């Protein structure tokens, strides 16, 4: 039972996965995985345009054959373009939802490999759609992990110039060496200064358990 997808989407997926004209979707060791068709648990859901006309439940994009890398890039670009069009014109009609307008966070793009996910993220960025990679393998071995650690250490010790400089040079602030050197000491900087990490303020929020208000903007 699916409570998130429209009846049209579920019907389309069932039609693809079910055996058609003697050509099953699942073969070999995967044969017989589809025991019963998925059912729609919320029939009031619908995807329409602004005028209330139903949008296609499934879209097919054309990708020219070629090298594996080129095919992957072209497929990602075509999917991103189709997704952009749906987000711009689509309305997700749900009686339990206040607004029918589609939001970026309504969309999930599945990728089998980390490399494919990054290719898709780049394609989405190219058409103006922000994205975040979710549940990546080796997350704490990535470049983002030490960057977060450097920022947290600077917040914990806002007057430690070495820690502060390391955070300023990282991706959260992105200052150059010259800009970091000009920033000077936090004790001399104003809240609007490019080199001022409001560490004492953030640390006091963390100590009091009220840091959630400011954190999402720093983590985005």
C-alpha positions as CSV (number, residue, x, y, z in Angstrom):
1,X,0.0,0.0,0.0
2,X,1.4,3.4,-1.0
3,X,0.1,6.6,0.6
4,X,2.4,9.1,-1.1
5,X,2.0,8.4,-4.8
6,X,-1.0,9.2,-7.0
7,X,-3.2,6.4,-8.4
8,X,-1.9,7.3,-11.9
9,X,1.8,6.9,-10.8
10,X,1.1,3.6,-9.1
11,X,-0.8,2.2,-12.1
12,X,2.0,3.2,-14.4
13,X,4.7,1.6,-12.2
14,X,2.6,-1.6,-11.9
15,X,2.3,-1.7,-15.7
16,X,6.0,-1.4,-16.2
17,X,6.9,-4.0,-13.5
18,X,4.3,-6.6,-14.5
19,X,4.9,-9.1,-17.3
20,X,3.9,-7.6,-20.6
21,X,3.7,-9.7,-23.9
22,X,5.8,-12.4,-22.4
23,X,8.7,-10.0,-21.5
24,X,8.9,-9.8,-17.7
25,X,10.7,-6.8,-16.1
26,X,12.4,-9.0,-13.4
27,X,14.4,-11.9,-14.8
28,X,16.9,-14.5,-13.6
29,X,17.3,-14.6,-9.8
30,X,15.0,-11.6,-9.5
31,X,12.1,-13.3,-11.3
32,X,8.9,-13.3,-9.3
33,X,9.9,-10.4,-7.1
34,X,6.6,-8.7,-7.9
35,X,4.2,-10.8,-5.9
36,X,1.2,-8.5,-6.1
37,X,0.7,-5.0,-7.6
38,X,1.1,-2.0,-5.3
39,X,-2.2,-0.4,-4.3
40,X,-2.9,3.3,-3.8
41,X,-3.8,4.1,-0.2
42,X,-4.8,7.7,-0.8
43,X,-6.9,8.1,-3.9
44,X,-7.5,11.8,-3.4
45,X,-3.9,12.6,-4.5
46,X,-3.4,14.1,-7.9
47,X,-0.7,15.9,-9.9
48,X,-2.1,18.7,-12.1
49,X,-1.0,21.9,-13.7
50,X,-2.2,25.3,-12.4
51,X,-5.4,25.0,-14.4
52,X,-6.3,21.6,-12.9
53,X,-5.4,19.6,-15.9
54,X,-3.7,16.2,-15.1
55,X,0.0,16.0,-15.7
56,X,1.6,12.8,-17.1
57,X,2.2,10.3,-14.3
58,X,5.3,9.0,-16.1
59,X,7.6,10.9,-18.4
60,X,10.0,9.4,-20.9
61,X,13.1,11.3,-22.0
62,X,15.2,10.6,-25.1
63,X,18.9,10.1,-24.6
64,X,21.2,9.5,-27.6
65,X,23.4,6.4,-27.3
66,X,27.2,6.7,-27.0
67,X,29.9,6.3,-24.4
68,X,28.7,5.4,-20.9
69,X,29.9,8.7,-19.4
70,X,28.1,10.8,-22.1
71,X,24.9,8.8,-21.8
72,X,25.0,9.4,-18.0
73,X,25.5,13.1,-18.4
74,X,22.8,13.4,-21.0
75,X,20.3,11.4,-19.0
76,X,21.0,13.5,-15.9
77,X,20.5,16.7,-17.9
78,X,17.2,15.5,-19.5
79,X,15.9,14.4,-16.1
80,X,16.8,17.7,-14.5
81,X,15.1,19.6,-17.3
82,X,11.9,17.5,-17.0
83,X,12.0,17.9,-13.2
84,X,12.4,21.7,-13.5
85,X,9.3,21.9,-15.8
86,X,7.2,19.8,-13.3
87,X,8.3,21.9,-10.4
88,X,7.5,25.1,-12.2
89,X,4.0,24.1,-13.4
90,X,2.9,21.2,-11.2
91,X,0.5,21.1,-8.3
92,X,0.4,18.2,-5.9
93,X,-3.2,18.1,-4.7
94,X,-3.4,16.6,-1.2
95,X,-6.3,17.3,1.2
96,X,-3.9,17.1,4.1
97,X,-1.6,19.7,2.7
98,X,-2.0,23.4,3.0
99,X,-0.3,24.4,-0.3
100,X,-0.5,22.5,-3.6
101,X,2.6,24.1,-5.0
102,X,5.5,21.7,-5.4
103,X,8.6,22.3,-3.3
104,X,12.2,21.2,-3.9
105,X,12.0,19.0,-0.8
106,X,9.1,17.1,-2.3
107,X,11.4,15.5,-4.8
108,X,13.7,12.5,-4.3
109,X,16.1,11.3,-7.1
110,X,17.4,7.8,-6.6
111,X,21.0,7.0,-7.7
112,X,22.7,3.6,-7.3
113,X,26.2,5.0,-6.9
114,X,27.8,8.0,-5.2
115,X,29.3,9.1,-8.6
116,X,25.9,9.0,-10.3
117,X,24.4,11.0,-7.4
118,X,27.0,13.7,-7.9
119,X,26.4,13.8,-11.6
120,X,22.7,14.3,-11.0
121,X,23.3,17.0,-8.3
122,X,25.4,18.9,-10.9
123,X,22.6,18.6,-13.5
124,X,20.0,19.8,-11.0
125,X,22.3,22.8,-10.1
126,X,22.6,23.7,-13.8
127,X,18.8,24.2,-14.0
128,X,18.6,26.1,-10.7
129,X,17.4,23.3,-8.5
130,X,19.2,23.0,-5.1
131,X,19.9,19.5,-3.8
132,X,21.5,17.6,-1.0
133,X,23.1,14.1,-1.2
134,X,21.4,11.9,1.4
135,X,22.8,8.7,3.0
136,X,26.0,8.6,1.2
137,X,28.4,5.8,2.0
138,X,31.6,7.0,3.7
139,X,30.0,10.3,4.8
140,X,32.4,10.8,7.6
141,X,35.4,10.2,5.3
142,X,34.3,13.0,2.9
143,X,35.7,16.5,2.8
144,X,32.6,17.9,4.5
145,X,33.3,16.0,7.8
146,X,36.6,17.8,8.7
147,X,35.1,21.1,7.5
148,X,32.2,20.7,10.0
149,X,34.7,19.7,12.7
150,X,36.8,22.8,12.1
151,X,33.7,25.0,12.3
152,X,32.6,23.4,15.6
153,X,36.0,23.7,17.1
154,X,36.1,27.4,16.2
155,X,32.7,27.9,17.8
156,X,33.8,26.1,20.9
157,X,36.9,28.3,21.2
158,X,36.0,31.6,19.6
159,X,39.1,33.4,20.8
160,X,41.5,30.7,19.4
161,X,42.8,32.4,16.3
162,X,44.3,29.2,14.8
163,X,41.0,27.4,15.0
164,X,39.1,30.5,13.8
165,X,41.4,30.9,10.8
166,X,41.0,27.3,9.8
167,X,37.2,27.7,9.8
168,X,37.4,30.9,7.9
169,X,39.4,29.3,5.1
170,X,36.9,26.4,4.9
171,X,33.8,26.0,2.8
172,X,31.4,27.6,5.3
173,X,33.1,31.0,4.9
174,X,35.4,30.5,2.0
175,X,37.7,33.4,2.7
176,X,41.1,33.7,1.1
177,X,44.4,33.8,3.1
178,X,44.6,37.5,2.7
179,X,41.0,38.0,3.8
180,X,41.5,35.8,6.8
181,X,44.6,37.7,7.8
182,X,42.8,41.0,7.4
183,X,40.0,39.8,9.6
184,X,42.1,40.2,12.7
185,X,40.9,39.2,16.1
186,X,37.3,38.4,16.9
187,X,37.6,40.7,19.9
188,X,38.1,43.6,17.5
189,X,35.6,42.6,14.9
190,X,32.0,43.7,14.7
191,X,29.2,41.1,14.1
192,X,29.1,42.2,10.5
193,X,32.8,41.8,9.9
194,X,33.7,39.0,7.4
195,X,36.1,37.4,9.8
196,X,33.8,37.4,12.8
197,X,32.6,34.0,13.9
198,X,29.9,34.6,16.5
199,X,31.3,31.7,18.5
200,X,30.4,33.0,21.9
201,X,26.8,33.5,20.8
202,X,26.6,30.1,19.1
203,X,28.3,28.4,22.0
204,X,25.9,29.9,24.5
205,X,23.0,28.6,22.3
206,X,24.5,25.2,22.3
207,X,25.0,25.2,26.0
208,X,21.4,26.2,26.6
209,X,20.0,23.8,23.9
210,X,18.6,26.6,21.8
211,X,20.9,26.4,18.8
212,X,18.4,25.0,16.3
213,X,17.2,28.5,15.2
214,X,20.6,29.5,13.8
215,X,22.0,26.1,12.7
216,X,20.1,25.3,9.5
217,X,21.5,28.4,7.8
218,X,25.0,27.5,8.6
219,X,24.6,23.9,7.5
220,X,22.8,24.6,4.3
